Amino acid sequence: MKKRQWMTMVLAVAVLAATLASPALADRKGKKKEGGDAIASHPNDLKYPKLKFTVPEAKDYRHELSNGIPVYIVEDHALPLVDISIMLRIGSFLEQTDEGLKQGVAPFTGTLMRQGGAGGKTAEEFDEAVDFLGTNMGSFTGSTQGGASMNCTTMVLGDSLDLFFDMLKTPGFEQERLDIRTDELIENMKQRNDDAQNITGREWNWLMRGESHFSSRASTVGSVSAITRDDLIAFHKKYWTPSTMMIAISGDVKPEEILKELEARFEGWEAVQVDVPWPPPAPSYTPKPGVYHVEKDIPQGRVRIGHLGAQRTDWADPDLFALQVMNDVLGGGGFTSRLVKRIRSDEGLAYSAGSGFGIGDYWPGVFMMLYQSKSETVAFAAQIAVAEMKLIRDEPISESELDTAKASFIDTFPGRFDSPQALAGTFMDDEYMGRPADYWRKYQDRMRAVSVADIQRVAKKYLDPEQLVFLIVGKWDEIEPGDADGRASMKEFFGGASTELPLRDPLTLKPM
């Protein structure tokens, strides 16, 4: 990324310098527009034409290789740069469905494909070859998808593609780099309990998903030490196959030329059909409402309050658009949201506060309200947060709040397509996720259609005070009683019952 930013900056500066040298531009400086209005004397006087934005159609950019791989190509010849991304249907979810896989082998494979050498080159030789071209490339395997990417200048595109496909097809998984990566992960594990944010995230995931689901399962010194080079080779051979790939390309390319380059490099790489269970398995765990706390000697308590969110089953479901607006009003909209106004601005209890409402693609997402506050005011802030959650269920929001929240989605919508790279990537992601072809074209209208009544309806349907899970990391003996003014106490929730969660050993994650 840094290389690309540097190349872009150099080229942009050159273009700017040439432009500023233009006599025509210099002559216009400070003059009135011919036959028009004078230049505005103040920014407040500036007037802009109404933005008319039409979402491009994916079919106009879609191509297909002879092996069936879809390729989205968005040309942009402003700068001699090319971006290529590949996505494929793999992920750590396979560790849960394929009994032969060890925990962590999927992300290990994705990382070591780039770091462990390729195409017969040692790791050091491969790094030097990539650096010599000034190219940037990488690979990864996440929870529910894997991928690789590269960016380079047009003049070294051919050589960069050669190295890129070496990485994709014949990674070396050098043992020394595997050992280094293992040591890095173990060193990182040792720091797990140093930061309360890490503790909060880990325990929250377990409270929402349980400890065994792949989306919340965490590595241990035992799991990472068990992974061998043979494990990586086997995972790559079985799952990194063209049969589930799709490609997005943007920049200084011509479709017919880049497609020919791709065909040549995929030749001989058999698109073996692999049995990938889809969608990924959902968690079987059901969150248990209550107050949970982890003891940590920190000056402020870290708090998350929430429950399961919603799951997308229909891309046109009006609830999903109303939920986004509702969350923006409640706590997702920054300084215009209710939680920030009440907890930060009105009461001064926290520097930051907010909410998120997760809409899951394969299982329900998570709704949560979160903040940090001094130990003695954690309970008061929790009281306010729960009250605001109940209020948005029980009373209609104002038209002003509705308009502000909807505008934040509608007015920023064109930014999703503000670059050729974003456009190509969106098209590829649409196909991966199965979004309808008209989803983005109807997005703004569906947002505009959200009403005050819709907000209250979805709030009643999806926000349930009885199902709330409270997670607090901090000094419980100072947090539980509340503040000296007696405004609130943690004992007012769930009849005063609470569960202490043990701090975990950072290497084994067993209770300490």
C-alpha positions in Angstrom: 0.0 0.0 0.0 2.8 2.4 0.9 4.5 1.7 -2.5 1.3 2.4 -4.3 0.7 5.7 -2.4 4.2 6.8 -3.2 3.9 6.0 -6.9 0.5 7.8 -7.0 1.9 10.8 -5.2 4.9 11.2 -7.5 2.7 10.9 -10.6 0.1 13.3 -9.3 2.7 15.9 -8.4 4.1 15.7 -11.9 0.6 16.2 -13.4 -0.1 19.1 -11.0 3.2 20.8 -11.8 2.5 20.6 -15.5 -1.0 22.0 -15.0 0.1 24.9 -12.8 2.6 25.9 -15.5 -0.2 26.4 -17.9 -0.5 30.1 -19.0 -4.2 29.7 -19.5 -4.7 28.7 -15.8 -2.4 31.5 -14.6 -4.3 34.1 -16.7 -7.6 33.1 -15.1 -6.5 33.5 -11.5 -8.7 36.0 -9.6 -10.9 36.9 -12.6 -14.6 36.7 -13.1 -16.0 33.8 -15.0 -16.7 34.9 -18.5 -20.4 35.8 -19.0 -21.2 34.5 -15.5 -21.2 35.3 -11.8 -18.2 36.6 -9.9 -16.2 34.1 -7.8 -17.8 33.7 -4.4 -16.4 35.9 -1.7 -17.1 33.4 1.0 -17.4 29.6 1.1 -20.9 29.9 2.4 -21.8 31.6 -0.8 -20.7 28.7 -3.0 -23.5 27.0 -4.9 -23.2 23.5 -6.3 -25.4 21.8 -8.9 -27.4 18.8 -7.6 -25.3 15.7 -7.8 -26.7 13.2 -10.3 -25.2 9.8 -9.8 -26.1 6.7 -11.7 -24.7 3.4 -10.5 -22.8 1.6 -13.3 -24.1 -1.8 -14.3 -21.8 -4.8 -13.4 -22.7 -6.6 -16.7 -20.9 -3.8 -18.6 -17.6 -4.7 -16.9 -18.0 -8.5 -16.6 -15.9 -10.9 -18.6 -15.3 -14.6 -18.3 -12.2 -16.7 -18.8 -12.3 -20.0 -20.6 -12.1 -21.8 -17.3 -15.2 -20.0 -16.1 -13.6 -17.5 -13.8 -15.5 -14.1 -13.8 -13.3 -11.1 -14.3 -14.5 -7.5 -13.7 -12.4 -4.9 -15.5 -12.7 -1.1 -15.0 -10.3 0.9 -17.2 -8.6 4.0 -15.8 -5.8 5.5 -17.9 -5.2 8.6 -15.8 -2.1 7.0 -14.2 0.0 4.1 -15.3 -1.0 1.9 -12.4 -2.9 -1.5 -12.2 -4.7 -3.1 -9.3 -5.7 -6.8 -9.3 -7.7 -8.6 -6.6 -8.7 -12.2 -6.5 -11.3 -13.6 -4.2 -12.2 -17.3 -3.6 -14.7 -19.2 -1.5 -12.5 -20.5 1.3 -11.9 -19.5 4.9 -11.3 -20.7 8.4 -14.9 -22.1 8.4 -13.4 -25.0 6.6 -11.5 -26.0 9.8 -14.9 -26.7 11.3 -16.3 -28.6 8.4 -13.2 -30.5 7.3 -12.2 -32.8 10.1 -8.7 -33.3 8.7 -7.8 -29.6 9.1 -6.0 -28.2 12.1 -7.2 -25.0 13.8 -5.4 -22.0 12.2 -4.2 -23.7 9.1 -6.4 -21.6 6.8 -5.0 -18.2 7.8 -1.5 -19.6 8.2 -1.7 -20.7 4.5 -3.0 -17.4 3.3 -0.1 -15.5 5.0 2.7 -17.9 4.2 1.8 -18.0 0.5 3.3 -14.5 0.2 5.9 -14.7 2.9 7.3 -18.2 2.2 8.7 -17.9 -1.3 7.2 -19.1 -4.5 7.9 -20.4 -8.0 11.1 -22.1 -7.0 12.5 -18.9 -5.4 13.4 -18.8 -1.7 11.5 -16.4 0.5 14.3 -13.9 0.3 14.7 -14.2 -3.5 10.9 -13.8 -4.0 10.8 -10.7 -1.8 13.7 -9.2 -3.7 12.1 -9.9 -7.1 8.9 -8.2 -6.0 10.7 -5.3 -4.5 12.8 -4.8 -7.6 9.7 -4.3 -9.7 8.3 -1.8 -7.1 5.2 -4.1 -6.9 3.1 -4.7 -3.9 1.3 -8.1 -3.5 -0.2 -10.1 -0.7 -2.5 -13.0 0.2 -4.8 -13.9 3.0 -7.4 -16.3 4.3 -10.2 -14.9 6.5 -13.2 -16.4 8.2 -15.4 -16.8 5.2 -13.3 -15.8 2.2 -9.7 -15.9 0.9 -7.9 -13.8 -1.6 -4.8 -12.2 -3.0 -4.0 -8.8 -4.5 -1.3 -6.9 -6.3 -0.7 -3.4 -7.6 2.1 -2.3 -9.9 3.0 0.2 -12.7 1.9 -0.7 -16.2 5.5 -1.1 -17.5 6.1 -4.1 -15.2 2.7 -5.6 -15.4 3.8 -8.7 -17.2 6.7 -9.5 -14.8 4.5 -8.7 -11.8 1.8 -11.1 -13.1 4.4 -13.9 -13.4 5.4 -13.5 -9.8 1.8 -13.1 -8.7 0.8 -16.4 -10.3 3.9 -18.1 -8.9 2.6 -17.1 -5.5 -0.9 -18.4 -6.3 0.0 -21.6 -7.9 3.4 -22.8 -6.4 4.0 -21.2 -3.0 7.1 -22.5 -1.3 6.0 -22.3 2.4 9.6 -22.0 3.5 10.1 -23.7 6.9 12.2 -20.8 8.3 9.4 -18.3 7.5 6.8 -20.7 9.0 8.9 -20.8 12.2 9.2 -17.0 12.2 5.4 -16.6 11.8 4.8 -19.0 14.6 7.1 -17.2 16.9 5.5 -13.8 16.0 2.0 -15.1 16.9 3.2 -16.6 20.2 4.9 -13.3 21.1 1.7 -11.4 20.2 -0.3 -13.9 22.4 1.8 -13.0 25.4 0.5 -9.4 25.2 -3.2 -10.4 25.1 -4.0 -9.4 28.6 -2.0 -6.2 28.5 -4.8 -4.3 26.7 -8.3 -4.3 28.2 -9.7 -3.9 24.6 -8.3 -7.3 23.7 -9.9 -8.9 26.7 -13.2 -7.2 26.0 -13.3 -8.3 22.4 -12.3 -11.9 23.1 -14.8 -12.4 26.0 -17.6 -10.6 24.0 -17.2 -12.9 21.1 -17.5 -15.9 23.4 -20.6 -14.5 25.1 -22.2 -14.0 21.7 -21.0 -17.1 19.7 -19.5 -19.5 22.2 -15.9 -20.6 22.3 -16.0 -23.4 19.6 -17.4 -21.6 16.6 -14.7 -20.7 14.0 -15.7 -17.0 14.1 -14.9 -16.7 17.8 -12.3 -19.4 18.3 -8.9 -18.0 19.3 -5.4 -19.4 18.7 -3.3 -20.8 21.5 0.4 -21.7 21.7 -0.6 -25.3 21.2 -2.7 -24.7 18.1 -0.1 -22.6 16.3 2.8 -24.8 17.2 1.0 -27.9 15.8 0.8 -26.5 12.3 3.4 -28.0 9.9 4.6 -27.1 6.4 2.9 -30.2 5.1 -0.4 -28.9 6.6 0.0 -25.7 4.5 0.9 -27.6 1.3 -2.2 -29.8 1.7 -4.6 -27.0 2.4 -3.3 -25.0 -0.6 -3.5 -28.0 -2.9 -7.0 -28.8 -1.9 -8.7 -25.4 -1.6 -6.7 -22.8 -3.5 -8.1 -23.8 -6.9 -9.4 -21.7 -9.8 -12.9 -23.3 -9.5 -14.0 -20.8 -6.8 -12.1 -17.8 -7.9 -13.2 -14.4 -9.2 -11.1 -11.4 -10.2 -11.4 -7.6 -10.1 -9.0 -5.5 -12.2 -8.8 -1.7 -12.4 -6.4 0.8 -13.8 -4.3 1.3 -17.0 -5.3 -1.8 -18.9 -7.3 -2.8 -22.0 -9.7 -5.6 -21.4 -8.7 -7.7 -24.4 -5.0 -7.5 -23.5 -5.3 -8.3 -19.8 -7.7 -11.1 -20.4 -5.1 -12.6 -22.8 -2.5 -12.3 -20.1 -4.7 -14.1 -17.6 -5.6 -16.9 -20.0 -1.9 -17.6 -20.6 -1.2 -17.8 -16.8 -4.2 -20.0 -16.0 -3.3 -22.4 -18.7 -2.4 -25.8 -17.3 -3.8 -24.9 -13.8 -6.7 -27.3 -13.5 -9.8 -25.9 -12.0 -10.4 -28.8 -9.7 -13.9 -28.8 -8.3 -13.7 -28.8 -4.5 -16.6 -29.6 -2.1 -16.9 -26.3 -0.1 -20.0 -26.3 2.1 -21.9 -23.1 1.6 -23.0 -21.1 3.4 -20.6 -21.5 6.3 -22.0 -23.2 9.5 -23.8 -20.9 11.9 -23.1 -20.8 15.6 -25.2 -23.2 17.7 -24.6 -21.2 20.9 -27.4 -19.0 22.4 -26.2 -16.0 24.4 -27.3 -15.9 28.0 -28.6 -12.6 29.3 -26.9 -11.2 32.4 -24.1 -9.1 33.8 -20.6 -10.4 33.2 -17.4 -8.8 34.4 -13.6 -9.4 34.1 -11.3 -8.1 36.8 -8.7 -5.7 35.4 -6.8 -3.0 37.2 -7.5 -0.1 34.8 -8.7 3.5 35.5 -11.8 3.2 33.3 -14.3 0.4 32.8 -14.7 -0.9 29.3 -18.4 -1.7 28.6 -20.4 -3.5 26.0 -24.1 -4.0 26.2 -26.1 -5.9 23.6 -27.5 -9.1 22.1 -27.8 -10.8 18.8 -28.8 -8.6 15.8 -30.4 -9.5 12.5 -29.7 -11.8 9.6 -30.1 -10.9 6.0 -32.3 -13.4 4.2 -33.6 -11.0 1.5 -31.6 -8.2 0.0 -34.8 -6.2 -0.5 -36.0 -6.6 3.1 -37.1 -3.1 4.2 -36.2 -3.9 7.8 -32.5 -4.0 6.9 -32.5 -0.4 5.7 -34.6 0.8 8.6 -32.3 -0.9 11.0 -29.3 1.0 9.6 -31.1 4.3 10.1 -32.3 3.3 13.6 -28.8 2.5 14.7 -27.5 5.8 13.3 -30.0 7.7 15.4 -29.3 5.6 18.5 -25.5 5.5 18.6 -24.0 4.9 15.2 -24.1 8.5 13.9 -21.4 10.0 15.9 -22.1 13.4 17.5 -25.7 13.5 16.1 -26.6 10.2 17.8 -28.5 10.0 21.1 -25.9 7.9 23.0 -23.2 10.4 22.3 -25.3 13.4 23.2 -26.5 11.8 26.4 -23.5 10.0 27.7 -20.7 12.3 26.4 -22.2 15.7 25.8 -24.9 16.0 28.4 -23.4 14.0 31.3 -19.7 14.0 30.5 -19.4 10.3 31.4 -17.3 9.1 28.5 -15.1 10.5 25.8 -16.6 8.1 23.3 -19.8 6.1 23.1 -21.8 4.6 20.4 -23.7 1.6 19.0 -23.5 -0.9 16.2 -26.2 -3.1 14.8 -24.8 -6.1 12.9 -26.8 -7.6 10.0 -25.2 -11.0 9.4 -24.9 -12.6 6.0 -24.8 -16.2 7.2 -26.2 -15.9 10.8 -27.4 -13.1 12.9 -25.0 -10.2 13.6 -24.6 -8.5 16.9 -26.2 -5.4 18.4 -24.1 -3.6 20.9 -23.8 -0.3 22.8 -20.3 0.5 24.0 -18.4 3.1 26.0 -15.6 3.6 28.5 -16.2 5.5 31.7 -14.7 6.0 35.2 -15.4 3.1 37.5 -17.8 5.0 39.6 -19.9 6.2 36.6 -20.0 3.0 34.6 -23.4 2.1 36.1 -24.9 5.5 35.4 -23.8 5.4 31.8 -25.2 1.9 31.5 -28.5 3.1 32.9 -28.6 5.9 30.3 -27.7 3.5 27.4 -30.5 1.1 28.3 -33.0 3.9 28.8 -32.1 5.3 25.3 -32.5 1.8 23.8 -36.0 1.5 25.4 -36.9 5.1 24.4 -36.3 4.4 20.7 -38.6 1.4 21.0 -41.3 3.2 22.9 -41.5 6.6 21.3 -41.2 7.8 17.6 -38.0 9.6 16.7 -38.3 13.2 15.3 -38.5 13.9 11.6 -35.3 15.9 12.0 -33.4 12.9 13.4 -34.8 10.7 10.6 -33.7 13.2 7.9 -30.2 13.6 9.3 -29.7 9.8 9.6 -31.0 9.0 6.1 -28.9 11.8 4.6 -25.7 10.2 6.1 -26.4 7.1 4.0 -27.9 8.7 0.9 -25.4 11.6 0.5 -22.3 9.4 1.0 -23.6 6.6 -1.2 -21.6 7.6 -4.3 -18.4 7.3 -2.3 -18.8 3.5 -2.6 -17.9 3.9 -6.2 -15.5 6.8 -6.0 -12.6 5.0 -7.7 -12.1 2.3 -10.5 -10.6 0.0 -7.8 -13.7 0.4 -5.6 -16.0 -0.1 -8.5 -14.3 -3.3 -9.7 -14.1 -4.6 -6.1 -17.8 -3.9 -5.5 -18.8 -5.8 -8.6 -16.7 -8.8 -7.5 -18.1 -8.7 -4.0 -21.6 -8.5 -5.3 -21.1 -11.8 -7.3 -19.5 -13.4 -4.3 -22.3 -12.5 -2.0 -25.1 -13.0 -4.5 -26.5 -9.5 -4.4 -29.2 -8.8 -7.0 -28.1 -6.8 -10.0 -30.4 -3.9 -9.1 -29.4 -3.8 -5.4 -27.2 -0.7 -5.6 -29.5 1.1 -8.1 -32.4 0.8 -5.6 -30.3 1.5 -2.5 -30.9 5.2 -2.2 -34.7 4.9 -2.9 -35.0 2.2 -0.3 -33.2 4.4 2.2 -35.5 7.4 1.3 -38.5 5.2 1.9 -37.7 4.6 5.6 -40.2 6.4 7.8 -40.5 7.3 11.4 -42.9 4.5 11.9 -40.4 2.0 10.3 -37.8 3.0 12.9 -40.1 2.3 15.8 -41.3 -0.9 14.2 -37.9 -2.4 13.8 -36.7 -1.1 17.2 -39.6 -3.0 18.8 -38.9 -6.1 16.7 -35.1 -6.3 17.0 -34.2 -4.6 20.3 -35.0 -6.6 23.4 -34.1 -5.3 26.9 -34.8 -8.7 28.4 -32.1 -10.3 26.3 -29.3 -7.9 27.1 -25.8 -9.1 27.9 -23.6 -6.7 29.9 -19.8 -7.2 29.7 -17.6 -5.0 31.9 -13.8 -5.1 32.2 -12.4 -3.2 35.1 -12.3 -2.9 38.9 -15.6 -4.5 39.8 -15.5 -3.5 43.5 -15.4 0.2 42.3 -17.9 -0.3 39.4 -20.7 -2.3 41.1 -21.7 0.3 43.8 -22.0 3.1 41.3 -21.4 6.8 42.0 -21.4 8.6 45.3 -24.5 10.5 44.3 -26.5 7.3 44.2 -27.7 7.9 40.6 -27.2 4.3 39.5 -25.7 1.0 40.6 -25.0 -2.2 38.7 -27.2 -4.0 41.2 -30.3 -2.5 39.4 -29.7 -4.9 36.5 -30.9 -8.5 36.7 -31.7 -8.2 40.3 -28.1 -7.5 41.2 -26.8 -10.8 40.0 -23.5 -10.9 38.1 -21.0 -13.5 36.9 -17.3 -13.0 37.1 -15.4 -14.3 34.1 -11.8 -15.5 34.9 -8.9 -13.8 33.3 -7.4 -16.3 30.8 -3.8 -17.4 30.5 -2.6 -15.5 27.4 -0.9 -18.6 25.8 -3.4 -21.3 26.6 -6.6 -19.3 27.2 -7.3 -21.5 30.2 -8.6 -19.7 33.3 -5.8 -18.4 35.5 
